[in-house]
Amino acid sequence: MNTEFLFADRQLSLIRYPQKHQHVSLQAWDSADELIIEYIENLQSESTVAITQNSPLVIYNDDFGTLGCWFSHLKPLWISDSYIATRSLKENLAGNALLDNASDHASFEPVTVLTSVQPLPLNSNQTPSVVVIKVPRALALLAQQLIDLQPYLTPQTRVIAAGKVKSITKSVLALFEKYIGETTTSLAKKKSRLIFSTPRQDKKQHTSPYPTRWECKGTSGVALTLDNLANVFSRQSLDIGARIMLEHMTVSSNDVVVDLGCGNGVLGVNALAIAPDCKVIFVDESYMALESARLNVLNNFPDKIGQCEFVASNCLENLIAREPRPKVTKVLCNPPFHQQNAITDHIAWQMFNDARELLMKSGHLVVVGNRHLDYHIKLKKLFGGAKVLASDKKFVILGTAKR
């Protein structure tokens, strides 16, 4: 993996967390990061913007902390929905000696880090001078972020977004026009381009349409009410993998269940419907997913919230690192096969490895996935075999036990 970022006579060592699991062809930055850095450096050299405590730089969706590190001297507000992006930022700040207090493991100073479910810490006297947005995969997340920004923008605020040319669609530009104001783009360079949006003087504050809410039937036939914040996978309806899993789930009252990559938490909530006395640990790297899962426990089984945990983690590493470890008897998993814009199987591989590490002896891992992903090969390597619990033309549910 290329870790040396050389740009504008400056060098940073940058990794994608967790470095040990990354493919050698991947790196922590892209050409969109370079365009943003070049543009803002030019603004500063021309003295056309003044970034101060009352007029801060705000950064959204910095995939692996490249922008946070480069502009750390400007003390930016840095917002992400991704635990992995947040950990990448921390590792990269530390690796480049950019932390104000390296001995304080909770601090990201000089960068102020916020999750996607936290409000901007700005008062009426503070207006961002520059807002930088890496265009996310989910348009709903972009819409939510633009709605969150609206109250704090003035016509003097520079709103700059960037992404690969193929990701800057008419729909993306329409969101900037709707929520911010007049929007233009730069010419393409290295397959990326910038978006420039000027906040309207007579801005109208929009109400967020999120979370969206819908119902589905759990294993026991109970109707489950599900809220979905903007960046939740399959936000508008139950995904096919989860649907087939719901039809074939088994949980007992003495189980400690991990809903790994929980999304809106439908599998964990269904576990509570099947076995009201079980304990459920919801794990995801998306803060919006975890908040959606928490809302959905409260929606359906509010008296069971004390039996639940909601853990932001890269796969299961934060549970494995605990002392003492939770006594997990069942891991339910519907693995993703992409990270940001890269298609990769390393996340599924790490999920399976972590499940084997965390499970109690005789504990079960239950996985649902597309047939073509061949998860049974990975499970045979790790667990010695896997049984087909259910299948249809497209999906298969595999179960295996820790020996």
N, C-alpha and C positions, 0 to 999 in steps of 0.2 A: 504494500500500500504506500502511495506517495504521501509523505507527511510534511514535506518542506514547501511552504507557501512563500514564493518569492514574487514580490510585486512592489512597484514604485520604490525601489531601492530599500525595501524593508523585508525582513524574513521572520516568519513565524513557524513554529512546529505545531501542526494541527492533526488531531486524530478524530476518528468517528468512534464514539464510545458504544460498546466495549471493544477496544482495539483488537483484542485477541480473537474476536469472532468475525472480524471484517475481511472481506475478500480483497485480494491483493490489487484488484483493478479499481477499487473504490478510493475516493479521497474526501476530505472534510469540506471542501469548497467547490464552487462551480463558477462558470463565467458570469452568471448573474451577480454573484458576490463581487466579482472584480469590477463590473459596471457600476455597482452601487458605490464601492470604495472610491473609484476614480471620480465619479460625479461629485460626491460629498467633499473629497479632498480639493477639487477645483473650486467648489463653493467657498470653502474656507480660505483658500489662497487668494480668492478675489474679494474676501471680506464681505460677501453678500448675505451671510447668515451669522447670527451670534448665538451660539449654544451655551446656555447658562443654567443655573439651578432653577430659575423661574421660566426658562425657555429651553427645556431639555430636548435631547435627541431620544426618540422612542423607536425601538426596534421590535418588529413582529416576525415570528416564524423563522428565526435564524437556525437553520437545520442542525448545525453542529458547532455553533459558537464562533464561527469565523468573524462575523461582523461585531459581535460583542467583544472579542479580543482586540480587533483592529481599532475600534473606537472606545476602548476602555478608559482612555485618558479623558474622554468627554463625559464620563459618569452617566451613561445612558440608562433609561428604563428599558428593560428587556423582557418581552412577554412571549411565552410559548405554551402550547398545549402538550408538549412532549417531555416526559421524564428523561428520555434518552438525550434529547437536545440539551436539556438542562445539565445533565451529568457531563455531556461533551463540553459544554461551556466551562464548567468548573475544572475539568481536567486540563483544558487548553489554557485557561487563565493561569492555573498553577504551573503548567509545563513551560510557560513563557515568562514566569516570574512577574505576573501582572496583578496578583492579589495584594491588597493592602495589608491583610493580616493572614498569612498562610497557615498559622497555627489554629485559627478559628475555622473548624471544618464546616460550620453552618453558613459562613459568610461568603458572599460573592463580590464584596466591595473591591473596586469602585463601581461595579455594575450592580444595579438594583434589579433583582430578578422577581418576576411575578408569574404565577400560573394563569392559564386562560380563564379560570373561574374567580379570579381576584379582581377587584376594581382598580382602575388606575389611581395611584396615590397623588392626585393633583387637586389643588384647591382653585378657587375662583381667580386667584392672581397668577396662576401658572398656565401657560399655553405652550404646547410643543412648538419648537422652531422648525424641526425636521422630523417627519415620521417616515420610517423605512419599513416596507412590507415585502417579504419574500412571498410570492403568490402561492398559497397552499393548494394541495390536491382538491380539497373539499370547498366548493363554492359557498356552501352554507357557513363554513368557518370564516371565510373572507367577509361575507355579509355581516356576520355577528361582530367581527372586529371593527368594521367600518361604522356600524351602529354604535358600538362602544366608544369610538373615537369622536363622534359627532359633537358632543357637548363641549369638547376641549379645543376645537379647531377655530381658527380665524382665517380670513383671506390671506394673511401673511404667512401662514404655516405652509412649509414645503412638504407635500405628500408625494413620496417617491416609492414606486413598487418595481419589482423586477422578477423575471422568471424566464424559463426557456420559451422560445418563440411559440412552440406548439401549445404551451400552457396559457398564453395570453390570447384568449379567445374573445369573440364578440360578447359573450356572456360575462366574462371578467370585466371588460371595459364598461359594460352596461351597469355593473354594480358600483363602480367608481362614479359614474355619471349620476346614478340615482342617489347615492348616499353622501358624496363629497361635492362634486361639481364638474366643471368642464375638464375633459380628460384627453390627453394626447399621448403618443408613444414616440420613442426614439427609433432610429434605424437599428436593424439587427446587427449584432456583433458577436461572433463566436457562438451563434445559435441562441443568443439571449437578447432581450431588449428591456428598456426601462419604460415605466408608465409614469406620467406626470398628471396630477390631479389638483385643481385649485379649489379650495373650499368656497362655497357660495356665501355671500354676505347675508342673504335672507334664508339661512339654512333652516330646514324643517327637521325637528327631531323625530326620527322614526322609532316605532316600537318593535322590539325584536319578536319574530314569529317563533322563536325557540324558547323552551323545548317543544318539539312536536309530540303529540300523544296519540297512541293507538292501542288496541287490545289484541291479545292472542290467547289461545287456549293452551294451558299447561298439560302435563302428562295426566293429571288426575281429572281433567276436564274443567278445572277452575279457570275462569276468565282472568287473565293477568293484564293490568293496566300499566303501560310502559311509556315513560317520558324519555325523550332523546334530545340531548343538547346538540349543538350545531355540528360538532366534529365526530359524532358517534358513527361507527361503521353500520351500514344498512339502517340509516336513521329513519327512513320513511316506511319500512315494512320489515317483517321478520325474514332474515336471510335463509336461503334454502338449507344450508348446513345446520343452522340452529333448529330449523323446523324438524328435520329428520332426527336430530338429537333429542328433542323434546318428546318425540313419539316413542323413544326407546330408553329413556333414562331410568336408572334404578338408584335409589339412595335409601339408606337406613338411618334411623334416629341417632345412632351412636357414631355416625360418620362425621369427620372433619373434612369438608369439601373445599377445594380451591377451584374457583371459576377463573381459569387462566386466560388472559386476553379477553376480559369479561364483556367489553363493549357496554351495552345498556344493562348488563347483568341478568339477562333473561334466563340463562341456565342456572345461575345461583338462586334466583328468585323461585324458579321452578323446583329446585331442590328443597326449599323451605315449604313449598306446597305439598311435595311428596312426603317429606319427613320433617314435621314441624320442630322437632327437638335437635336437628342437626346444627352444626356450626358451619358457616360459610365465610370464606375469605375471598373477596373479590380483588383480582390483581389485573392491572393494566398499566400501560405506559402513558395513556391519555388521561389528563386530569378531567376533561369533560366526560369521558367514559365512566370514570369512578364516581363523579358527582351524579351522573344519570343512574348508575347502579344504586347509589345511596337513596336517591329519590324514589326509585322503584321498589326498594324494600319498604320504605315508608308508605308508598301508595298502596301496597298489597298486604304487607304483614308488619304494620308499625310496631306491634308488640315484640317482634323478633329482631329489632335493630341491635339489641344488646348481644345477639348471637353472631353478629356480622362484623367483619373488618373490611376496610377499603385501603388497599396498599398500592402506592405508585412504585413501580419497579421495572427494571429490565428483566423480563421473564421472571424467574423466581429468586433472583439473587438476594433480594433484601430479606426474604423469609429464611433462606439457607443461612444467611449471616447472623440470624438472631440467636441469642442465648437466653433461655433454651429455645430450640426450634419447636414450632407447632407440630403436634402429632397428626399429620395429615394422612388420611386413609384413602382419599379419592381426589384425583385431579381431572377436571373436565376441560377439554381444550379444543378450540376451533381456530387453528393457527393462521396468522396472516402470511402472505407470500410476497410482500413488498415492504420496503422501508423508504419513506419519502417517495421518490420517483424511480427507485431501483428495485427490480424484481430479484428476489433472493430467497434461498431456502435456509439461510443461516439462523433465522429467528425460530423456525420450527425445530431445527436441530438443537438449538440451545434450550427451547422449551422442553423437549423430550429428555435431554440430559439433566436439566434442573429438576424435572419431575422425578426422575429416577433417584437423584440425590436426596430429595426432600421426603419422598413417600416413606411411610413406615413399612416394615417387612410385611408382605402380603397385601400391601396397598395397591390400588388400581389406577392406571392412567387410561382414560377413555378419550379417543381422538376422532373428530369428524373432519373429512376433507374430500376434495375432488379425487376421483379414482386415479387420474393421470399423475398425481403427485407422488404416488408410490410410497406412502408413509410406512407401509408394512415392512419395507426393506430397512428403514432406519430403526424401527421398533425391534425388529429381529436382531439387529446388531447390538442394541442396548439392553434389551430385556430377554433375548433368547427366543422371541416369538411374539405373535399377536393373533388374536382371534377376531374374525369378522362377526360383529354383533348384529349388524343390519346393513342393508345396501339398497340402492336403486340404480338407475341407469347412469347417474352422474356422481353420486356421493357414496361414501362408505364410512361406517363407524367401526373403528378398531379398538379392541380392549386388550390390555396386557397387565400383568401383575409383577410386582417387585419380589424377587425370590430371595 
